[in-house]
Amino acid sequence: MSLPSAIHAELRSAVNDGVFPGAVVAVRLRGQAPCLAAAGRLSSESDSQPVEVSTLYDLASLTKPLVTVTSILLLAQQAGLCLDDPIEKSLPELARSAVGRAPLSDLLAHSSGLPGWRPLYEKLYGDTPVTDPASQGIDPAAARSAVLNLIRDEPAVYVRGTRSLYSDLGFILLGFLIERTTGVLLDEWYRRAVTDPLGAVSLLFAPVSGMGISSDPSAGKAAGIAPTEYDSWRQRLLRGEVHDENAAALGGIAGHAGLFGTAEGVLAVSGAWLDAYHGNDRFFSPDLVRRFVTRQTNVPQSSWALGWDTPSVPSSSGSYFSECSFGHLGYTGTSVWVDPTRKLEVVILSNRVHPSRRNEKIREFRPRLHDLIIREFALFEKGQAGSG
């Protein structure tokens, strides 16, 4: 089944209104074949190639649930990783630091006391444009060690567990924890443990070998990747290298950002979560999945579950997703929302930060599109029932 014409029209209207240069939307209902639509072009250039459903996007913070949360879930069910253990148990360098005693569950729920963000890349590289860590005399292992120490030295900005503050720093630590626990880099672990078993080969870190990618849309492996933004720090248009500067400082592989992918790749992982939620234990533990996607009631006024967000008022998921829904946003213009009640998954991939991150029109577009999808698919189901 194709997406209803009203959804195609809404996408085209968003392109015309400058919400993004182009986008891909994927909808899957009750495990059926996904419905996909693409609109617009890869970039704002008039001669840019049209977006295709196979276009790779910088998924930004979708890395958090798709990679880091999914990996911790697997390690909890396979290797006995305990969510109540303090982070310093896995990363002893954090002993006696403000964050060291925070349990993994607090880091996942963004209630660890850590600040949300710091320009760690400036501490590592200063004003020097980065191509890769080694080019500045810092090998990847040294970069990770330096960033770990920088986060270790951050004072708490609130009392742990008393509030929620969305934190990239916490998820950088969780990425390090995964590497320390598995003994391999995050991208290699993710390929072995998640994307290969799920057949999600279109989810990957650093899709173009090396940095310093040409801005030419036809340049090698970058041809099918949507660009994000001209970065004054790196002094080039970013295409195939991570938009997030702190992730770039870590070689493009981090627990908070760095993943690239297609809409169908995102659905491969979200679908495994949804299957487990409904009792299918082929890949994930159903009990653990339900724990991870349930809102944490112990943190006042927080919408966060364990690494997943839940609908709040207002919500990027719109007005109709059920209370048990879970999802996440990505800064570059990406999102995934899952409604277990309807067995509905919606993925939106765009490069709204191209040509500038100052464009925030997507804030109004996301909930409007989700509401339209709910209405259109409800009408479709009603029509099917009427024809039976």
Backbone torsions as a table, in degrees:
resi	resn	phi	psi	omega
1	MET	NA	136.1	177.0
2	SER	-88.7	162.2	177.1
3	LEU	-66.2	143.1	178.4
4	PRO	-56.3	150.2	-176.2
5	SER	-60.1	-30.6	179.9
6	ALA	-63.4	-32.7	179.0
7	ILE	-73.3	-41.0	174.5
8	HIS	-58.5	-43.5	-178.8
9	ALA	-64.6	-38.9	178.6
10	GLU	-64.7	-39.4	177.4
11	LEU	-64.3	-46.3	179.7
12	ARG	-62.9	-39.1	178.1
13	SER	-62.9	-39.2	179.4
14	ALA	-64.3	-39.4	176.6
15	VAL	-62.4	-46.6	-179.4
16	ASN	-63.9	-31.4	-179.6
17	ASP	-84.6	-0.8	178.0
18	GLY	78.7	21.7	175.6
19	VAL	-64.6	-38.3	177.7
20	PHE	-162.9	160.7	175.6
21	PRO	-67.0	-33.6	-179.6
22	GLY	-167.6	169.0	-177.3
23	ALA	-162.1	161.7	172.0
24	VAL	-125.1	134.9	175.1
25	VAL	-121.5	134.4	177.0
26	ALA	-127.1	134.4	178.6
27	VAL	-129.5	131.5	174.7
28	ARG	-130.5	130.9	-177.7
29	LEU	-120.7	122.9	176.3
30	ARG	54.2	39.1	173.8
31	GLY	72.5	7.8	178.5
32	GLN	-73.1	175.2	176.6
33	ALA	-59.0	135.2	-176.7
34	PRO	-67.7	148.6	172.7
35	CYS	-99.1	127.8	-176.4
36	LEU	-127.4	148.0	175.5
37	ALA	-144.0	142.3	176.0
38	ALA	-124.0	147.5	179.6
39	ALA	-146.0	152.0	174.1
40	GLY	81.0	-161.8	-176.1
41	ARG	-124.8	166.1	-177.9
42	LEU	-64.0	-35.1	-177.3
43	SER	-140.0	-179.2	-179.7
44	SER	-80.5	-6.9	178.0
45	GLU	-69.6	137.3	-174.8
46	SER	-63.4	-27.3	-179.2
47	ASP	-97.5	13.5	179.9
48	SER	-67.7	153.1	-180.0
49	GLN	-70.6	147.7	176.1
50	PRO	-64.4	148.5	173.4
51	VAL	-68.8	139.8	173.2
52	GLU	-118.7	163.1	-179.7
53	VAL	-65.4	-17.2	178.7
54	SER	-92.4	4.1	179.8
55	THR	-62.1	135.3	175.4
56	LEU	-86.7	133.1	175.9
57	TYR	-119.0	151.0	169.9
58	ASP	-71.9	112.6	-173.5
59	LEU	-81.2	-9.2	175.4
60	ALA	53.1	-125.7	-173.1
61	SER	-75.3	-1.4	168.0
62	LEU	-64.4	-16.1	171.9
63	THR	-55.3	-36.1	-177.0
64	LYS	-58.6	-59.1	-180.0
65	PRO	-75.3	-38.6	-173.8
66	LEU	-71.4	-34.1	-177.6
67	VAL	-105.5	-63.1	-169.2
68	THR	-70.5	-49.2	-179.6
69	VAL	-66.5	-43.2	178.6
70	THR	-61.2	-40.2	179.8
71	SER	-67.0	-42.4	179.5
72	ILE	-66.1	-37.6	174.7
73	LEU	-57.9	-47.0	-179.9
74	LEU	-64.6	-41.1	180.0
75	LEU	-67.7	-31.7	176.9
76	ALA	-67.2	-37.7	-176.7
77	GLN	-89.5	-21.5	-177.3
78	GLN	-102.6	-37.9	-172.7
79	ALA	-114.0	4.6	176.5
80	GLY	75.0	20.5	176.4
81	LEU	-61.1	129.4	-175.3
82	CYS	-101.6	125.2	-177.9
83	LEU	-69.4	-16.9	179.6
84	ASP	-89.4	-7.1	179.5
85	ASP	-73.0	145.3	176.0
86	PRO	-70.0	151.0	-178.5
87	ILE	-61.1	-28.6	-178.2
88	GLU	-68.1	-17.0	177.2
89	LYS	-65.8	-36.9	178.3
90	SER	-91.4	-28.8	-180.0
91	LEU	-122.7	80.9	-174.7
92	PRO	-61.4	-16.1	175.8
93	GLU	-60.9	-20.2	-177.8
94	LEU	-88.4	-0.3	-179.7
95	ALA	-56.8	135.6	179.0
96	ARG	69.5	9.6	174.0
97	SER	-91.1	169.0	-178.6
98	ALA	-62.0	-34.0	-176.5
99	VAL	-93.7	-11.6	-171.1
100	GLY	-56.3	-38.6	-176.6
101	ARG	-84.7	-3.4	-179.3
102	ALA	-67.1	127.6	175.9
103	PRO	-69.3	158.7	180.0
104	LEU	-57.5	-34.5	-179.6
105	SER	-62.1	-35.7	178.5
106	ASP	-70.0	-38.0	176.4
107	LEU	-64.6	-41.4	179.0
108	LEU	-64.9	-34.4	-177.3
109	ALA	-91.8	8.6	179.4
110	HIS	56.7	41.4	179.7
111	SER	-130.8	32.1	-173.9
112	SER	-87.2	-9.3	-175.2
113	GLY	95.6	-9.8	-179.8
114	LEU	-71.9	149.7	170.7
115	PRO	-66.0	165.1	-176.7
116	GLY	-73.9	-38.3	-172.1
117	TRP	-158.5	149.5	171.1
118	ARG	-144.7	147.8	178.2
119	PRO	-77.5	69.7	-177.1
120	LEU	-61.2	-33.5	-178.4
121	TYR	-60.8	-31.4	178.7
122	GLU	-69.2	-33.1	178.4
123	LYS	-69.0	-30.8	-178.8
124	LEU	-84.0	-38.5	-169.8
125	TYR	-122.5	-12.3	-176.8
126	GLY	62.8	-135.3	-179.2
127	ASP	-92.1	3.9	-176.9
128	THR	-74.2	123.8	177.2
129	PRO	-58.5	134.5	-175.7
130	VAL	-97.7	133.6	168.5
131	THR	-102.9	-50.3	169.1
132	ASP	-158.1	161.3	-175.7
133	PRO	-54.0	-39.3	-176.4
134	ALA	-64.7	-30.5	-177.6
135	SER	-67.1	-20.8	176.9
136	GLN	-99.9	15.2	179.0
137	GLY	79.8	14.3	178.4
138	ILE	-119.2	114.9	177.5
139	ASP	-77.4	162.1	-175.3
140	PRO	-55.0	-39.0	179.5
141	ALA	-65.0	-39.9	178.6
142	ALA	-67.7	-37.3	177.6
143	ALA	-62.7	-42.5	178.9
144	ARG	-64.3	-42.8	179.5
145	SER	-62.9	-41.9	-179.7
146	ALA	-65.0	-42.8	179.5
147	VAL	-66.9	-40.0	176.5
148	LEU	-57.7	-44.0	179.7
149	ASN	-68.1	-36.3	178.4
150	LEU	-64.6	-41.9	178.3
151	ILE	-70.6	-37.0	176.4
152	ARG	-55.3	-37.6	-174.9
153	ASP	-85.9	0.0	178.0
154	GLU	-73.6	126.5	174.2
155	PRO	-72.9	152.8	176.5
156	ALA	-64.5	140.8	178.7
157	VAL	-102.9	-2.8	172.5
158	TYR	-162.4	165.0	180.0
159	VAL	-73.1	125.5	-176.8
160	ARG	-52.5	133.3	176.3
161	GLY	86.2	-6.1	-176.6
162	THR	-92.6	-14.9	179.0
163	ARG	-158.4	176.8	177.7
164	SER	-121.5	130.1	176.2
165	LEU	-135.7	111.6	-176.7
166	TYR	-54.8	122.8	-169.6
167	SER	-131.3	114.4	169.0
168	ASP	-63.6	-35.6	-175.3
169	LEU	-62.1	-39.6	178.4
170	GLY	-62.0	-38.6	-178.4
171	PHE	-78.5	-24.6	170.3
172	ILE	-62.2	-43.9	177.8
173	LEU	-62.6	-40.9	179.6
174	LEU	-64.2	-34.8	174.4
175	GLY	-62.8	-41.7	176.6
176	PHE	-63.3	-39.4	178.8
177	LEU	-59.6	-43.4	179.0
178	ILE	-61.1	-44.1	179.6
179	GLU	-64.7	-40.4	-179.8
180	ARG	-67.4	-37.8	-177.8
181	THR	-72.8	-38.6	-175.2
182	THR	-92.0	-21.7	-179.6
183	GLY	81.0	8.6	177.1
184	VAL	-133.6	163.2	177.8
185	LEU	-65.2	155.3	-173.0
186	LEU	-57.4	-41.8	-177.3
187	ASP	-65.9	-38.3	179.9
188	GLU	-69.4	-43.8	176.5
189	TRP	-58.6	-45.3	-176.8
190	TYR	-63.3	-40.4	178.1
191	ARG	-63.0	-47.1	-177.8
192	ARG	-67.2	-43.4	-168.8
193	ALA	-90.5	-25.7	-171.9
194	VAL	-123.0	-62.6	-169.8
195	THR	-69.3	-39.1	177.5
196	ASP	-64.7	-50.7	179.3
197	PRO	-61.4	-34.0	-178.5
198	LEU	-89.2	-6.5	-177.3
199	GLY	71.7	23.8	-177.9
200	ALA	-94.2	60.2	-173.7
201	VAL	-68.6	-15.4	-179.6
202	SER	-86.5	5.8	172.0
203	LEU	-102.7	120.2	-176.0
204	LEU	-161.2	157.1	173.4
205	PHE	-91.5	152.7	173.4
206	ALA	43.4	66.7	-174.1
207	PRO	-68.2	-17.4	176.5
208	VAL	-113.1	127.2	-177.3
209	SER	-67.2	132.1	-178.6
210	GLY	78.2	162.2	177.2
211	MET	-99.9	-158.8	178.4
212	GLY	59.2	43.1	-175.0
213	ILE	-70.8	140.7	175.0
214	SER	-65.9	145.2	177.4
215	SER	-81.4	-1.8	177.7
216	ASP	-66.5	120.7	-176.2
217	PRO	-58.4	-20.6	-178.5
218	SER	-98.8	12.1	-173.1
219	ALA	-78.5	99.8	170.9
220	GLY	51.3	-133.7	-175.7
221	LYS	-66.5	-16.2	-177.3
222	ALA	-76.9	-8.4	-171.8
223	ALA	-59.1	-36.5	-176.9
224	GLY	-98.9	18.3	-178.0
225	ILE	-113.8	130.2	178.8
226	ALA	-72.6	130.9	177.8
227	PRO	-73.4	160.1	175.0
228	THR	-106.8	-81.8	-168.2
229	GLU	-145.3	153.2	168.7
230	TYR	-75.1	121.9	-175.5
231	ASP	-102.0	117.6	-178.8
232	SER	-67.1	-25.6	177.7
233	TRP	-71.2	-46.9	179.8
234	ARG	-88.3	-10.0	174.8
235	GLN	58.7	45.6	176.0
236	ARG	-165.3	162.6	171.2
237	LEU	-73.3	131.4	-177.5
238	LEU	-87.9	123.5	-179.9
239	ARG	-151.3	102.6	-177.0
240	GLY	92.4	-0.8	170.9
241	GLU	-124.3	148.2	-168.5
242	VAL	-60.1	138.8	179.1
243	HIS	-69.7	-38.0	-176.2
244	ASP	-68.9	125.8	-175.0
245	GLU	-67.9	-39.8	-179.9
246	ASN	-66.1	-37.0	175.4
247	ALA	-66.5	-37.8	177.3
248	ALA	-61.8	-38.3	179.4
249	ALA	-63.6	-21.4	178.2
250	LEU	-98.9	19.2	177.9
251	GLY	81.0	15.1	178.5
252	GLY	85.9	4.5	-178.0
253	ILE	-124.9	108.4	-176.7
254	ALA	-152.1	166.0	-177.3
255	GLY	-79.4	-13.3	-177.0
256	HIS	-106.6	-21.2	-177.3
257	ALA	-164.4	163.0	177.7
258	GLY	130.5	-19.3	-177.1
259	LEU	-77.5	137.3	171.0
260	PHE	-114.1	156.4	177.6
261	GLY	178.6	176.9	176.1
262	THR	-102.6	167.8	179.1
263	ALA	-63.5	-39.5	179.6
264	GLU	-67.5	-32.2	175.2
265	GLY	-63.7	-43.0	177.2
266	VAL	-61.0	-42.5	179.4
267	LEU	-62.4	-31.1	179.0
268	ALA	-60.5	-38.6	-179.9
269	VAL	-82.0	-46.2	-179.8
270	SER	-61.1	-35.6	178.5
271	GLY	-64.9	-35.9	177.0
272	ALA	-66.2	-38.2	175.1
273	TRP	-63.9	-44.5	-178.7
274	LEU	-65.0	-42.2	177.5
275	ASP	-58.6	-45.4	-179.3
276	ALA	-66.4	-37.6	177.2
277	TYR	-54.9	-35.9	-178.7
278	HIS	-95.3	19.4	168.9
279	GLY	99.3	-2.2	178.5
280	ASN	-81.7	112.9	-175.5
281	ASP	-99.7	23.5	-178.0
282	ARG	-60.7	-34.7	-175.5
283	PHE	-125.3	-48.3	180.0
284	PHE	-113.2	154.3	174.5
285	SER	-73.6	119.8	178.9
286	PRO	-56.1	-40.1	-179.4
287	ASP	-64.5	-43.7	179.4
288	LEU	-66.5	-41.2	179.1
289	VAL	-58.3	-45.8	-179.8
290	ARG	-64.2	-34.8	176.1
291	ARG	-65.8	-42.2	-176.8
292	PHE	-67.3	-32.0	-174.1
293	VAL	-99.3	6.3	179.1
294	THR	-93.0	130.6	-179.3
295	ARG	-55.9	138.2	-179.0
296	GLN	-81.6	104.8	-175.8
297	THR	-78.4	-11.0	-178.8
298	ASN	-80.2	-11.5	179.2
299	VAL	-103.6	115.6	-174.9
300	PRO	-58.7	134.5	172.2
301	GLN	55.8	34.1	178.2
302	SER	-108.0	141.4	175.0
303	SER	-97.3	1.3	-171.5
304	TRP	-83.2	138.3	164.0
305	ALA	-91.2	-146.9	178.0
306	LEU	-96.0	86.2	179.8
307	GLY	88.7	-16.7	174.8
308	TRP	-107.5	148.1	172.6
309	ASP	-91.6	161.4	175.5
310	THR	-126.1	160.1	-176.1
311	PRO	-61.8	134.6	174.8
312	SER	-124.8	-175.1	179.0
313	VAL	-120.2	114.0	-4.3
314	PRO	-80.6	164.2	-178.9
315	SER	-129.1	146.7	174.6
316	SER	-64.2	-17.8	178.4
317	SER	-80.6	-2.4	179.8
318	GLY	88.1	-155.8	-170.9
319	SER	-102.8	-10.3	-167.4
320	TYR	-113.9	-12.1	178.6
321	PHE	-64.4	139.8	-175.3
322	SER	-68.5	163.6	-178.1
323	GLU	-62.6	-26.1	-178.4
324	CYS	-87.5	6.4	179.3
325	SER	-68.9	158.4	177.0
326	PHE	-143.4	149.8	-177.5
327	GLY	-169.7	-171.9	180.0
328	HIS	-164.2	154.3	176.6
329	LEU	-110.8	158.0	171.8
330	GLY	-123.7	138.4	-173.1
331	TYR	-58.6	-32.5	-176.3
332	THR	-72.6	-10.3	-179.4
333	GLY	116.0	33.5	-177.9
334	THR	-119.2	158.7	175.7
335	SER	-163.9	157.3	170.3
336	VAL	-141.6	132.1	174.9
337	TRP	-131.7	138.0	-178.1
338	VAL	-126.1	126.9	176.7
339	ASP	-111.8	101.1	-177.8
340	PRO	-63.4	-29.0	-179.5
341	THR	-63.3	-44.7	178.9
342	ARG	-89.4	-7.8	-171.4
343	LYS	54.4	49.8	-174.4
344	LEU	-116.9	134.2	174.4
345	GLU	-125.1	133.4	178.9
346	VAL	-129.8	125.5	178.0
347	VAL	-119.8	130.4	173.7
348	ILE	-121.5	122.2	177.0
349	LEU	-119.9	127.7	176.8
350	SER	-151.2	170.9	172.8
351	ASN	-118.8	62.1	-176.3
352	ARG	-62.1	-17.2	178.9
353	VAL	-81.3	-1.1	176.5
354	HIS	-100.0	126.8	3.1
355	PRO	-86.5	-4.7	-175.5
356	SER	-143.4	138.7	176.5
357	ARG	-68.1	-10.8	179.1
358	ARG	-70.8	-13.8	177.9
359	ASN	-75.3	112.2	-178.6
360	GLU	-119.5	23.8	-179.7
361	LYS	-63.4	-20.1	-178.8
362	ILE	-65.1	-21.5	-179.8
363	ARG	-58.1	-39.9	178.7
364	GLU	-84.1	-28.3	-177.1
365	PHE	-70.4	-44.0	-173.3
366	ARG	-55.9	-57.0	-178.4
367	PRO	-63.3	-33.6	178.8
368	ARG	-63.7	-43.2	179.7
369	LEU	-66.9	-42.3	178.8
370	HIS	-61.5	-40.7	177.3
371	ASP	-63.4	-41.4	178.9
372	LEU	-63.3	-42.4	179.2
373	ILE	-61.0	-44.9	178.7
374	ILE	-60.2	-46.7	-178.0
375	ARG	-64.3	-45.8	-177.1
376	GLU	-65.9	-40.7	-178.9
377	PHE	-75.8	-27.8	173.1
378	ALA	-65.4	-40.3	177.2
379	LEU	-65.3	-39.0	179.0
380	PHE	-61.8	-46.3	-179.5
381	GLU	-64.5	-38.6	178.4
382	LYS	-63.5	-40.6	177.4
383	GLY	-63.6	-39.5	178.8
384	GLN	-64.3	-43.1	-179.5
385	ALA	-63.1	-37.6	-178.6
386	GLY	-70.3	-23.6	-177.6
387	SER	-93.5	-2.0	-177.1
388	GLY	-80.7	NA	NA
